[in-house]
């Protein structure tokens, strides 16, 4: 038991040294995201984050969390059926110097990797003005067939970020049909 408590203490110390403002690894649902959103808002306010940055961080937190709820390939199941949108992932908000870093990790189907890469790669090379124009165009367009939202999530994060979105795909050795999708936004 003492060793477990030492590990918990080490995790807490590491989180403090890394300036972690919020971290959740586990299951996400719309209700869980709403509750976490209240915690994130309060934590950012208590941390003294200015209002425009809080808005961007909160918006990106919602987008990252909704991405997990809608697209994570690992869902809680009862009797072989999914029980709504309760899916696994992780989100972390930390402070790194003058910026905040938001990380999101969730499992996806390996078959979706190229599709997702094709959505994200163009954003890395777009100017802020091009991102804004693409956002406006998306607002006027029909929802993409493969989207469970308005298709604006990545554009919203790219628009609010102070650096290009970073992403990576890590195939799972124990499950070739699953890949971990990692996304980082610096705000």
N, C-alpha and C positions, 0 to 999 in steps of 0.2 A: 504494500500500500504506500509506503514511504517513497518508493521509486516513482510511482504514478504521480504523487503530489509534487515531487521534484520536477517531473516532466511538465506538469501543468504550470508550475512556477516559471520554468524555462520558456515555455510558449508565451506566457504573459509578458515576461521581460523582453523577449524578441519582438513581440507586437509593439511594445512601447518604444523600443529602440528604432524600429522601422516606421514609427509614426502612423500606425494603423488606426484609422478612425472608425472603420466598420469592417466586419468580416462575417460571412455566413457560408458554410459548406453544408449542404444537405439538400432537403427537398424544398421546392418552390411551388407555390400555387398563387392564384390571384389574391386570395385572402392573406397569405403569408407575405406576399410582396407589399400589400397595402399596410400591414402592420410594420414591416421592416422600413417602409418608406417614412412612417412617422418617426421611427428611431433615427433614421439617417438625417431627416430634417433637423431634429433636435440636436443631434450630435454635431452637425455642421454649424449650427447656430452657437452652441456652447463653445465650440472650438474657435469661434470668432471669424469664421469665413465670411467674406463680404457677400452681399445679396446677389450680385450678378453671377459670381462664381458658385454660390449655393444653388442657384437656379440651374446652371449648366450641369453641376454634379448630380443634382436630383434628377434632372431629365435623363442624363446618361445612365444613372442607376436604374431608373424605371425601364429604359430601353434594354439594358443588359439583362435585367431580371425577366422581362417579358420574352426575351430571346430564349432564355432557359425554359420558361413555362411553355412556350410554343414549339420549340425545336429540339430540346434535349431528347436523346433517344432512350434514356433510362427513366421509366415511369414506374410509380408505385402500382402494383397490380394486385387485384383480389380475384381469385377464381379464374385466372387466365385473361381477364379483361382489364383494360385500363380504367381507373376510377376517376375520370376527369383529368384535368391538366395539373398533375402533381408530379413534377419531374426534378431530377437531380442536377446539381451544378454548384458553383461557388462564385461569390462576388467579394471583392476586397476594395476598399477605398483607403488610400494612404497619402501622406504628404511627403513630397520629395523636394526639398528646397522651397522654391517659390511656386511650385506646381503641385497639383493633386494627380495621383495616378489611380485609375480604375481598372481592375483586372476582372475578367470573367472567364470561367472554364466550365465547359459542359461536354458530355459525350454526344456525338452525332453519328449517324450512319456513314460509314466510309464512302458509300456511293454518293453522298452529298458534298464531299470535299471540293471537287472541281467547280461545282455550281456556286458554292459559297466563295471560293477563291475568285471566281469570275465577277462576283458582286463587289468584293472588297478591293481587289487589286487596282481597279481604275480610280478609286477614291484616294489612294496613296499619291497619285500624280496630279490630282486636280487642285487648282487654286481655291481659295476661300470663295471667291466670286463664282467660280464654276460649280462649287458645291451648293452655294445658295441658289443658283439657277436650276440645278438638277432637283433641288428640294422643291422649288416652286412648280416645276414641271410635274413632279411626282404628285403634288397636291391636286393638280388638275386632271391627272390621269386616273384610269380605273385601277383598282387594286390588282396587283399581279396575281395570277392563278396560284402560285406556290406560296403566297404570303398569307399569314393568319392575322395580319394587321393591315395598315395602310401602305406598307413597304417603305416607310420613312426612317426606320430605326437607325440604320448605319449612316444615312445622310444626316440625321439629327446629331449623332455623336461626332461625325466628322466636322460638321458645322461648328459645334461647340468646343472642339478640341484645339489645343494650342500647337499640336504637332500631328503629323499623319497617324492614323490608326495603325497599330501594329497587330499582327495576327500570326498564328502558327497552328499547324495541325500535327498532332502526335498520335500515330497509329498505336493501338493497344496490342501488345505482343500476345496477350492472353485471349484476345477476341478480335480477329482480323476484320470483322464486320463493323467494328466500332473504332472511332477516332476521337481523341480529345481535341476540341476546338478551343483555342485560347485567344482572347481579344483584349487589347490594352488601349485605353484612351488616356491621354495626358491633357489635363485641363488646368 
